[in-house]
Every structure is written in structure tokens, then in C-alpha cells.
Amino acid sequence: MNSFEIYKILKNHFGEVGSWWPKDGPFEVIIGSILTQQSTWTNVEKALQNLKEANVLTPKDIVSLPLNTLKELIKPSGFFNQKAERIRKVSEYLIEKYNGDLDLLFAKDRKNLRDELLQLKGIGKETADSIILYAAEKNEFVVDAYTKRVYSRLKIVEEEIDYENLKNHIIREIPEELLLYQEFHGLIVLLGKNICKKKNPNCKECPLSSKCKFIK
Ligand code: SF4
């Protein structure tokens, strides 16, 4: 089974998810992509809601905020000390280099944008790719722990596969389209979160079960 077949089966099962990443703007995506590190979406959404209610969703708002207040607001996402530092550093960088104007950053081509993001402390490959795919809206596929779990249980890849190899495996098998990249990632998140869970996967409810070699 190739990745495009998986995409079609998941889309048929879950329906249209479109550009599912919750966002009011590109800076919120950047914050969300940091908050989601080692966290669940439910908890990220609580933290984002706190930031929205406090009306601090621009780089300038973030740097004006006392660090302890920022930590309190993002506490639901876990690892809040580390994440607050990261969000603060990225915000400072965006102000210093782009006067807070994300359009200037996102005007770069995809490769240069990725290289630049990866140089920032606390921005790894998954975070950088999420920012490029959902905030800059460029064709950069994102893989995550859910993707690795599903693909390894389907015995398509080894469990130890690294980020770039998993990503390259998938992008070779799907059309290079922005909405499809966004949607496929969203469908895998839905599957991993609700059905192909870390413990006790619900294989009876899984649309991929007839093709899955995982021992149930
Ligand atoms: S059949 Fe089970 S193990 Fe395989 S992908 Fe579905 S939920 Fe995961």
C-alpha cells in the first residue's frame, strides 16, 4: 500500500479535513507549532485559547509580556518553562530581523526558509516544517510521531526510521499539492489520536486494518 492509497482511504473514512490546523494568523501557527512539541492538541488548544484571551498573539505582544505571565498562559501545553523561552526567543528574532513582519520571512523560498528556521533554538524539523506548511503555506510535508507509529505498524517502514527518510518516503508517493500535504498530515493526526493510539490501538475501527500487518 502506498501513501496516496493511505491518504484516499483515510479521507474516505474521516471526510474532508482541509487545512485543519487551527489558526487565526501565521504567528499563531508558529506559537502552536512550538506548543505542540511533546504535547497533545487538546492541551495546545487550551494554551492558545489563554493567549487569545490575553490578546497576546503578535511577536511584539509576546516580548512585552513578563516571562512568568507567558509561562502561566501556556502552562496547559506542558514543558512551559522551555516553551516560553523558545516562544520569546523566536518573537525577539522576528522583531529584530523582520520588524515582526512575517510576510518578509515567508517571502523566502522554501529551502532558505527551512534553513533559517532550523537555525533558531528550539525549532526542530517537525516544528520548522509545520511552520512552512501551515503558516507560510508552502509545500513542505510534515511527519510526526503519529506518522511514524502508523507507518511502522503498517510495516511500511522500520520503527527506527529517521525524520527525513520517513518524509522522503511519503513525498515520493503523493502529489506535491499544498492542500493535500496539509490534509494528509491532518488525517494521520486524526488516525493516530483516535484510533491508532500508542497503547491499545482500536484496530477494529481502523480503515486501514485489512492492509495492516500489526499484531492485534
Ligand atoms: S490496524 Fe491497528 S495498528 Fe494498524 S494502522 Fe490501524 S489501528 Fe494502527
Boltz pocket constraint, residues with backbone or C-beta under 6 A from the ligand:
constraints:
  - pocket:
      binder: B
      contacts: [[A, 150], [A, 153], [A, 154], [A, 195], [A, 196], [A, 197], [A, 201], [A, 202], [A, 203], [A, 206], [A, 207], [A, 208], [A, 209], [A, 210], [A, 212], [A, 213], [A, 214]]
      max_distance: 6.0
